[in-house]
Every structure is written in structure tokens, then in C-alpha cells.
């Protein structure tokens, strides 16, 4: 009878393409993962991987074996996790990545309640405008949008990431409010140049009727950060396109006004990402459930929707 450790070492190495990546996922050393796979191969009497100094690829027998056991392994892991439900209180360092503006504005204020509920968990929250590699960089979770999903990464949708057009009341004073996105080309635009591609970001807006129009700005101000776009709009420098969650506090206080209401651009969902559904550490599981509960309680999914005022 094979051990669960041998089987999991094989499956994770196959999914992640190497012993080192599997070791990071399993909190083991690469040597231990390699040894477990070698024991499995010896016990089965077949070679599961073709090894070289640069790559690890499944043999034909390895492909068949992976297909045969992957679902069964997940079911076994789930059964073990359920049987271990009565475990000690969640504890340990919880490393999470999130964007500075959204994280500080919405997730950080949840920390006092989370800390009170789970006092043995030590938050290590990183505020950064980049997509992290959950497994390679040792993150327990990430919150944001547009993450590339691999077989080992799960995304749980929290709310839409809708982009809306805003400006300050002082900037719009004496100007005729645009009635559709195409009408905004006469206004001063605050646009963003992508730090990654070096290109100006352009948006296609839509409304509830399914109509679509391109947004064309003259680009009077160019920055490379969403928070700077918002600040420039607050300073009365022009019109900008920002995520509704970023704009919401200023809209509610009247410091910004929304232009072309009911028109929005869709940047995909805001999601919480974590490494696996099975054998999820309790600290990560309770954090994911806590964040989902907070989004539902605060009705953020509805409030972040660009189709609503």
C-alpha cells in the first residue's frame, strides 16, 4: 500500500512541473519529494517521470497513473481534512498580497475583527501592485483581479471590478456633462501608462442595454498608478477612469462626481486566490471564509457594480 505522502509528491510534481515547486507547495525539501517519487516508482515497477537537468516530464505510464489517481487523491485528502476538523485553533503567519488602494481601503479595516476572532494568526499583509506567484513566493492568499490560474490555484469571486468615469465638481463646473462615453473627448483626460507594457490603457464602456463605446481622452495628464489617477481627479485636473471601489468613498462624500452614469468598463472580477481546495491550512481557510462573509455583509458586490449609480 502506497503512502499518501508518496502519492501527493507525485501528483504535485506532475501538476507543477518539478520537484522544487512541489516541495514549496508541500512544505518539504526537493530532496524529500524526489525520494518519495523514487520510492513510488520502485514500488510500482515503472518510471513515472523522464528527468533531465532542466525539466521533469511525465512518461506515458506516468500520464496514465496521474489520470487514474488524481481525483481519488483529492477525495481522500478531503476526507482526511473533514476527519481532522476538530483541530487546534488556527494559528501561524498568514501571508496575503493585495493592491495598496483596495487593500488599505477595504481589507485592512477588517483586521481588528479578524484579529479578535483569530488571535493566534499573525497577519503578514503585503500591499503591492503586481501579480504574485502564490506557491513560489510562499503566499497563503491574494486578493485582486486578473491572476493567471494554474491547476494548483483556486479563485473565488468576491465582486465585479467595474471601471467608471469620474471628475471633481470643481472641474465640471460650467461644463456640459457628457451624455455618452464618446462625448468625453472634449474633456481633459487623466490616463494611465502601464508600468509593464509602457502603453496607455484604453477602455471600452458598455451600458445595461448592451451598447458599447470607446473612451477617447486627450491625455492631458499621464501617470502610472491608479491612486495617482484618483488624486489627480480630486485636484480638479480632469476626467479619469478608475475602479468603482476606489471612487466610492469620494462619490459618497461628493468629492467626485460620476460621468455618463450607467456606463462602465469591465475589468473582470475581484477574487480571492489560494493554492488548493484540499488540505487547506486552517489559517487560510478561515481567512477566505472571513473575507467572503465580509463582502456579503457589506454588500460590496452590489456597491462595486458599475451598472448601478
C-alpha positions as a Markdown table, in Angstrom:
| # | Residue | x | y | z |
|---|---|---|---|---|
| 1 | Unk | 0.0 | 0.0 | 0.0 |
| 2 | Unk | 1.5 | 3.4 | -1.0 |
| 3 | Unk | 1.7 | 6.2 | 1.5 |
| 4 | Unk | -0.3 | 9.4 | 1.0 |
| 5 | Unk | 3.0 | 11.3 | 1.0 |
| 6 | Unk | 4.4 | 9.4 | -1.9 |
| 7 | Unk | 1.2 | 9.8 | -4.0 |
| 8 | Unk | 0.9 | 13.5 | -3.2 |
| 9 | Unk | 4.6 | 14.1 | -4.0 |
| 10 | Unk | 4.0 | 12.5 | -7.4 |
| 11 | Unk | 0.8 | 14.4 | -8.2 |
| 12 | Unk | 2.1 | 17.8 | -7.1 |
| 13 | Unk | 5.4 | 17.3 | -9.1 |
| 14 | Unk | 3.3 | 16.5 | -12.2 |
| 15 | Unk | 1.0 | 19.4 | -11.8 |
| 16 | Unk | 3.7 | 22.0 | -11.0 |
| 17 | Unk | 6.4 | 20.6 | -13.4 |
| 18 | Unk | 9.2 | 20.0 | -10.9 |
| 19 | Unk | 10.3 | 18.7 | -7.5 |
| 20 | Unk | 11.2 | 22.2 | -6.2 |
| 21 | Unk | 7.8 | 23.7 | -7.0 |
| 22 | Unk | 6.1 | 20.7 | -5.4 |
| 23 | Unk | 8.4 | 20.9 | -2.4 |
| 24 | Unk | 7.3 | 24.6 | -1.8 |
| 25 | Unk | 3.7 | 23.6 | -2.1 |
| 26 | Unk | 4.0 | 20.7 | 0.3 |
| 27 | Unk | 6.4 | 22.4 | 2.8 |
| 28 | Unk | 9.1 | 19.8 | 2.1 |
| 29 | Unk | 12.6 | 19.8 | 0.7 |
| 30 | Unk | 13.1 | 19.0 | -3.0 |
| 31 | Unk | 15.2 | 16.0 | -2.0 |
| 32 | Unk | 12.3 | 14.6 | 0.1 |
| 33 | Unk | 9.8 | 15.0 | -2.8 |
| 34 | Unk | 12.3 | 13.3 | -5.2 |
| 35 | Unk | 12.9 | 10.5 | -2.8 |
| 36 | Unk | 9.1 | 9.9 | -2.3 |
| 37 | Unk | 8.6 | 9.7 | -6.1 |
| 38 | Unk | 11.5 | 7.4 | -6.5 |
| 39 | Unk | 10.1 | 5.1 | -3.8 |
| 40 | Unk | 6.7 | 5.2 | -5.6 |
| 41 | Unk | 8.3 | 4.3 | -8.9 |
| 42 | Unk | 10.3 | 1.4 | -7.3 |
| 43 | Unk | 7.1 | 0.0 | -5.7 |
| 44 | Unk | 5.1 | 0.2 | -8.9 |
| 45 | Unk | 8.0 | -1.1 | -11.0 |
| 46 | Unk | 7.5 | 1.7 | -13.7 |
| 47 | Unk | 9.2 | 5.0 | -14.4 |
| 48 | Unk | 6.7 | 7.9 | -14.0 |
| 49 | Unk | 9.0 | 10.8 | -15.0 |
| 50 | Unk | 11.7 | 11.5 | -17.5 |
| 51 | Unk | 14.3 | 13.5 | -15.7 |
| 52 | Unk | 16.9 | 15.9 | -17.0 |
| 53 | Unk | 18.8 | 18.8 | -15.5 |
| 54 | Unk | 16.3 | 21.3 | -16.9 |
| 55 | Unk | 12.9 | 19.5 | -17.0 |
| 56 | Unk | 10.7 | 16.9 | -15.5 |
| 57 | Unk | 8.1 | 15.4 | -17.9 |
| 58 | Unk | 5.7 | 12.5 | -17.4 |
| 59 | Unk | 6.2 | 9.3 | -19.2 |
| 60 | Unk | 3.3 | 7.6 | -20.9 |
| 61 | Unk | 2.9 | 5.4 | -17.8 |
| 62 | Unk | 3.1 | 8.5 | -15.6 |
| 63 | Unk | 0.3 | 10.2 | -17.6 |
| 64 | Unk | -2.0 | 7.1 | -17.2 |
| 65 | Unk | -1.2 | 6.9 | -13.4 |
| 66 | Unk | -1.8 | 10.6 | -12.8 |
| 67 | Unk | -5.2 | 10.4 | -14.6 |
| 68 | Unk | -6.1 | 7.3 | -12.6 |
| 69 | Unk | -5.3 | 8.7 | -9.1 |
| 70 | Unk | -5.7 | 12.5 | -9.2 |
| 71 | Unk | -9.4 | 12.6 | -8.4 |
| 72 | Unk | -9.2 | 9.8 | -5.9 |
| 73 | Unk | -6.3 | 11.5 | -4.1 |
| 74 | Unk | -8.4 | 14.8 | -3.8 |
| 75 | Unk | -11.3 | 12.8 | -2.4 |
| 76 | Unk | -9.0 | 11.1 | 0.1 |
| 77 | Unk | -7.5 | 14.4 | 1.2 |
| 78 | Unk | -10.9 | 15.9 | 1.6 |
| 79 | Unk | -12.0 | 13.0 | 3.8 |
| 80 | Unk | -8.8 | 13.4 | 6.0 |
| 81 | Unk | -9.5 | 17.2 | 6.3 |
| 82 | Unk | -13.1 | 16.6 | 7.4 |
| 83 | Unk | -12.0 | 14.0 | 9.9 |
| 84 | Unk | -9.4 | 16.5 | 11.3 |
| 85 | Unk | -12.0 | 19.3 | 11.7 |
| 86 | Unk | -11.6 | 19.3 | 15.4 |
| 87 | Unk | -8.1 | 20.6 | 15.3 |
| 88 | Unk | -6.4 | 23.4 | 17.4 |
| 89 | Unk | -7.4 | 27.0 | 16.8 |
| 90 | Unk | -6.0 | 28.4 | 13.5 |
| 91 | Unk | -2.5 | 29.9 | 14.1 |
| 92 | Unk | 0.7 | 31.0 | 12.3 |
| 93 | Unk | 1.8 | 33.6 | 9.9 |
| 94 | Unk | -0.8 | 34.5 | 7.2 |
| 95 | Unk | 0.9 | 36.0 | 4.2 |
| 96 | Unk | -1.5 | 37.8 | 1.8 |
| 97 | Unk | -0.9 | 40.0 | -1.2 |
| 98 | Unk | -3.3 | 42.8 | -2.3 |
| 99 | Unk | -3.2 | 46.1 | -4.1 |
| 100 | Unk | -2.4 | 49.1 | -1.9 |
| 101 | Unk | -5.5 | 51.2 | -2.7 |
| 102 | Unk | -8.1 | 48.4 | -2.4 |
| 103 | Unk | -6.3 | 46.6 | 0.4 |
| 104 | Unk | -5.9 | 49.6 | 2.6 |
| 105 | Unk | -9.3 | 50.9 | 1.8 |
| 106 | Unk | -11.4 | 47.7 | 2.3 |
| 107 | Unk | -9.4 | 44.8 | 3.6 |
| 108 | Unk | -7.2 | 46.4 | 6.3 |
| 109 | Unk | -10.2 | 47.8 | 8.2 |
| 110 | Unk | -11.4 | 44.2 | 8.6 |
| 111 | Unk | -8.2 | 43.3 | 10.5 |
| 112 | Unk | -9.4 | 44.3 | 14.1 |
| 113 | Unk | -12.4 | 42.0 | 13.8 |
| 114 | Unk | -10.3 | 39.2 | 12.2 |
| 115 | Unk | -7.6 | 39.5 | 14.9 |
| 116 | Unk | -10.1 | 39.4 | 17.7 |
| 117 | Unk | -11.7 | 36.3 | 16.2 |
| 118 | Unk | -8.4 | 34.5 | 15.4 |
| 119 | Unk | -5.8 | 35.9 | 17.9 |
| 120 | Unk | -3.2 | 33.2 | 17.1 |
| 121 | Unk | -2.9 | 34.1 | 13.5 |
| 122 | Unk | -0.2 | 36.7 | 12.7 |
| 123 | Unk | -1.1 | 38.7 | 9.6 |
| 124 | Unk | 1.7 | 39.5 | 7.1 |
| 125 | Unk | -0.2 | 41.5 | 4.5 |
| 126 | Unk | 1.7 | 42.9 | 1.5 |
| 127 | Unk | 0.3 | 45.8 | -0.4 |
| 128 | Unk | 1.7 | 45.7 | -3.9 |
| 129 | Unk | 0.5 | 46.4 | -7.5 |
| 130 | Unk | 1.7 | 43.1 | -9.0 |
| 131 | Unk | 0.6 | 39.6 | -9.6 |
| 132 | Unk | 2.4 | 37.3 | -7.1 |
| 133 | Unk | 3.3 | 33.6 | -7.6 |
| 134 | Unk | 1.4 | 32.1 | -4.6 |
| 135 | Unk | 3.4 | 29.0 | -4.4 |
| 136 | Unk | 6.9 | 30.1 | -5.4 |
| 137 | Unk | 6.7 | 33.2 | -3.1 |
| 138 | Unk | 5.1 | 31.5 | -0.2 |
| 139 | Unk | 1.8 | 33.4 | -0.1 |
| 140 | Unk | -1.3 | 31.9 | 1.6 |
| 141 | Unk | -3.7 | 34.0 | -0.4 |
| 142 | Unk | -4.0 | 37.1 | -2.7 |
| 143 | Unk | -6.9 | 39.4 | -3.3 |
| 144 | Unk | -7.2 | 41.2 | -6.7 |
| 145 | Unk | -8.1 | 40.6 | -10.3 |
| 146 | Unk | -6.6 | 39.2 | -13.4 |
| 147 | Unk | -4.4 | 36.5 | -11.8 |
| 148 | Unk | -3.3 | 33.7 | -14.1 |
| 149 | Unk | -4.9 | 30.5 | -12.9 |
| 150 | Unk | -2.8 | 27.3 | -12.8 |
| 151 | Unk | -4.1 | 23.8 | -11.9 |
| 152 | Unk | -3.0 | 24.4 | -8.3 |
| 153 | Unk | -4.6 | 27.9 | -7.8 |
| 154 | Unk | -8.2 | 28.5 | -6.9 |
| 155 | Unk | -10.1 | 31.7 | -7.5 |
| 156 | Unk | -13.2 | 32.6 | -5.5 |
| 157 | Unk | -15.1 | 35.6 | -6.9 |
| 158 | Unk | -15.9 | 38.4 | -4.5 |
| 159 | Unk | -17.3 | 41.3 | -6.6 |
| 160 | Unk | -17.1 | 42.8 | -10.0 |
| 161 | Unk | -14.2 | 45.1 | -11.0 |
| 162 | Unk | -16.0 | 47.8 | -12.9 |
| 163 | Unk | -14.3 | 50.9 | -14.2 |
| 164 | Unk | -16.2 | 54.2 | -14.2 |
| 165 | Unk | -15.6 | 57.8 | -15.4 |
| 166 | Unk | -15.2 | 60.4 | -12.6 |
| 167 | Unk | -14.2 | 64.1 | -12.2 |
| 168 | Unk | -14.3 | 66.6 | -9.4 |
| 169 | Unk | -17.2 | 69.0 | -9.1 |
| 170 | Unk | -14.8 | 72.0 | -9.5 |
| 171 | Unk | -13.5 | 70.6 | -12.8 |
| 172 | Unk | -17.1 | 70.1 | -14.2 |
| 173 | Unk | -18.3 | 73.5 | -13.0 |
| 174 | Unk | -19.6 | 75.4 | -16.1 |
| 175 | Unk | -19.1 | 72.4 | -18.4 |
| 176 | Unk | -21.9 | 70.4 | -20.1 |
| 177 | Unk | -21.9 | 66.9 | -18.6 |
| 178 | Unk | -21.2 | 64.3 | -21.4 |
| 179 | Unk | -24.2 | 62.2 | -22.3 |
| 180 | Unk | -22.2 | 59.2 | -23.6 |
| 181 | Unk | -18.6 | 58.0 | -23.5 |
| 182 | Unk | -17.8 | 59.4 | -26.9 |
| 183 | Unk | -18.7 | 62.8 | -25.7 |
| 184 | Unk | -15.8 | 62.9 | -23.2 |
| 185 | Unk | -13.2 | 63.5 | -25.8 |
| 186 | Unk | -13.6 | 67.3 | -25.4 |
| 187 | Unk | -12.6 | 67.0 | -21.7 |
| 188 | Unk | -9.1 | 66.8 | -20.2 |
| 189 | Unk | -8.2 | 63.2 | -19.6 |
| 190 | Unk | -6.1 | 61.7 | -16.8 |
| 191 | Unk | -4.8 | 58.5 | -18.2 |
| 192 | Unk | -2.5 | 55.7 | -17.1 |
| 193 | Unk | 0.6 | 54.3 | -18.8 |
| 194 | Unk | 1.1 | 50.7 | -17.9 |
| 195 | Unk | 4.4 | 50.1 | -16.0 |
| 196 | Unk | 4.6 | 46.7 | -17.5 |
| 197 | Unk | 3.9 | 47.4 | -21.2 |
| 198 | Unk | 4.6 | 51.2 | -21.4 |
| 199 | Unk | 1.2 | 51.7 | -23.2 |
| 200 | Unk | -1.7 | 54.0 | -22.4 |
| 201 | Unk | -4.6 | 52.0 | -21.2 |
| 202 | Unk | -7.8 | 52.4 | -23.3 |
| 203 | Unk | -11.3 | 51.4 | -22.2 |
| 204 | Unk | -14.4 | 50.2 | -24.0 |
| 205 | Unk | -17.5 | 51.1 | -22.0 |
| 206 | Unk | -20.9 | 49.5 | -22.0 |
| 207 | Unk | -24.4 | 50.1 | -20.6 |
| 208 | Unk | -27.3 | 47.9 | -19.4 |
| 209 | Unk | -28.7 | 47.8 | -22.9 |
| 210 | Unk | -25.5 | 46.2 | -24.3 |
| 211 | Unk | -24.3 | 49.2 | -26.2 |
| 212 | Unk | -20.6 | 49.7 | -26.3 |
| 213 | Unk | -18.5 | 52.8 | -27.0 |
| 214 | Unk | -14.8 | 53.5 | -26.8 |
| 215 | Unk | -13.5 | 56.1 | -24.4 |
| 216 | Unk | -11.2 | 58.7 | -26.1 |
| 217 | Unk | -9.3 | 61.2 | -23.9 |
| 218 | Unk | -6.8 | 63.8 | -25.0 |
| 219 | Unk | -4.5 | 62.6 | -22.2 |
| 220 | Unk | -3.6 | 65.9 | -20.6 |
| 221 | Unk | -2.1 | 64.1 | -17.6 |
| 222 | Unk | -0.3 | 60.7 | -17.8 |
| 223 | Unk | 0.5 | 58.7 | -14.6 |
| 224 | Unk | 1.4 | 55.1 | -13.9 |
| 225 | Unk | -0.6 | 54.4 | -10.8 |
| 226 | Unk | -4.4 | 54.1 | -10.2 |
| 227 | Unk | -4.1 | 56.0 | -6.9 |
| 228 | Unk | -2.4 | 58.9 | -8.7 |
| 229 | Unk | -5.2 | 59.0 | -11.2 |
| 230 | Unk | -7.8 | 59.3 | -8.5 |
| 231 | Unk | -5.7 | 62.0 | -6.7 |
| 232 | Unk | -5.3 | 64.0 | -9.9 |
| 233 | Unk | -9.1 | 63.9 | -10.4 |
| 234 | Unk | -9.7 | 65.1 | -6.9 |
| 235 | Unk | -7.3 | 68.0 | -7.6 |
| 236 | Unk | -9.6 | 69.1 | -10.5 |
| 237 | Unk | -7.1 | 68.2 | -13.3 |
| 238 | Unk | -9.7 | 66.4 | -15.5 |
| 239 | Unk | -11.7 | 63.2 | -16.0 |
| 240 | Unk | -10.3 | 59.7 | -15.3 |
| 241 | Unk | -11.3 | 56.1 | -15.4 |
| 242 | Unk | -10.9 | 54.3 | -12.1 |
| 243 | Unk | -12.4 | 51.2 | -10.4 |
| 244 | Unk | -15.7 | 51.9 | -8.7 |
| 245 | Unk | -14.4 | 50.6 | -5.3 |
| 246 | Unk | -11.6 | 53.2 | -5.4 |
| 247 | Unk | -14.0 | 56.0 | -6.4 |
| 248 | Unk | -16.8 | 55.0 | -4.0 |
| 249 | Unk | -15.7 | 56.9 | -0.8 |
| 250 | Unk | -15.2 | 60.1 | -2.8 |
| 251 | Unk | -18.5 | 59.8 | -4.6 |
| 252 | Unk | -20.4 | 59.3 | -1.3 |
| 253 | Unk | -18.7 | 62.4 | 0.1 |
| 254 | Unk | -19.4 | 64.5 | -3.0 |
| 255 | Unk | -15.7 | 65.0 | -3.7 |
| 256 | Unk | -16.0 | 63.3 | -7.1 |
| 257 | Unk | -19.0 | 63.0 | -9.5 |
| 258 | Unk | -19.7 | 60.2 | -11.8 |
| 259 | Unk | -19.9 | 61.0 | -15.5 |
| 260 | Unk | -22.0 | 59.1 | -18.0 |
| 261 | Unk | -23.9 | 57.1 | -15.3 |
| 262 | Unk | -24.8 | 53.5 | -16.0 |
| 263 | Unk | -21.8 | 53.3 | -18.5 |
| 264 | Unk | -18.9 | 51.2 | -17.2 |
| 265 | Unk | -15.9 | 49.2 | -18.4 |
| 266 | Unk | -15.5 | 45.6 | -17.2 |
| 267 | Unk | -12.0 | 44.7 | -15.9 |
| 268 | Unk | -13.1 | 41.2 | -14.7 |
| 269 | Unk | -13.9 | 40.1 | -11.1 |
| 270 | Unk | -12.2 | 40.9 | -7.8 |
| 271 | Unk | -11.3 | 37.5 | -6.4 |
| 272 | Unk | -9.5 | 35.8 | -3.5 |
| 273 | Unk | -6.9 | 33.4 | -4.7 |
| 274 | Unk | -5.4 | 30.5 | -2.7 |
| 275 | Unk | -3.3 | 27.4 | -3.5 |
| 276 | Unk | -5.7 | 24.5 | -3.2 |
| 277 | Unk | -9.1 | 23.3 | -2.0 |
| 278 | Unk | -7.8 | 20.2 | -0.4 |
| 279 | Unk | -5.9 | 20.1 | 2.9 |
| 280 | Unk | -6.1 | 23.9 | 3.1 |
| 281 | Unk | -4.3 | 25.2 | 6.2 |
| 282 | Unk | -6.9 | 26.2 | 8.8 |
| 283 | Unk | -5.5 | 29.8 | 8.9 |
| 284 | Unk | -6.1 | 30.2 | 5.2 |
| 285 | Unk | -9.5 | 28.6 | 5.2 |
| 286 | Unk | -10.8 | 30.8 | 8.0 |
| 287 | Unk | -9.4 | 33.9 | 6.3 |
| 288 | Unk | -11.0 | 33.1 | 2.9 |
| 289 | Unk | -14.4 | 32.4 | 4.7 |
| 290 | Unk | -14.0 | 35.6 | 6.7 |
| 291 | Unk | -13.4 | 37.8 | 3.6 |
| 292 | Unk | -16.3 | 36.2 | 1.7 |
| 293 | Unk | -18.5 | 36.8 | 4.7 |
| 294 | Unk | -17.4 | 40.5 | 4.9 |
| 295 | Unk | -18.1 | 41.1 | 1.2 |
| 296 | Unk | -21.6 | 39.7 | 1.6 |
| 297 | Unk | -22.3 | 41.6 | 4.8 |
| 298 | Unk | -21.2 | 44.9 | 3.4 |
| 299 | Unk | -23.0 | 44.2 | 0.1 |
| 300 | Unk | -19.8 | 45.2 | -1.8 |
| 301 | Unk | -20.6 | 43.1 | -4.8 |
| 302 | Unk | -23.7 | 45.3 | -5.4 |
| 303 | Unk | -22.0 | 48.5 | -4.4 |
| 304 | Unk | -19.0 | 47.9 | -6.7 |
| 305 | Unk | -21.2 | 47.3 | -9.8 |
| 306 | Unk | -20.8 | 49.9 | -12.4 |
| 307 | Unk | -24.2 | 49.3 | -13.8 |
| 308 | Unk | -25.6 | 50.9 | -10.6 |
| 309 | Unk | -25.2 | 54.5 | -9.5 |
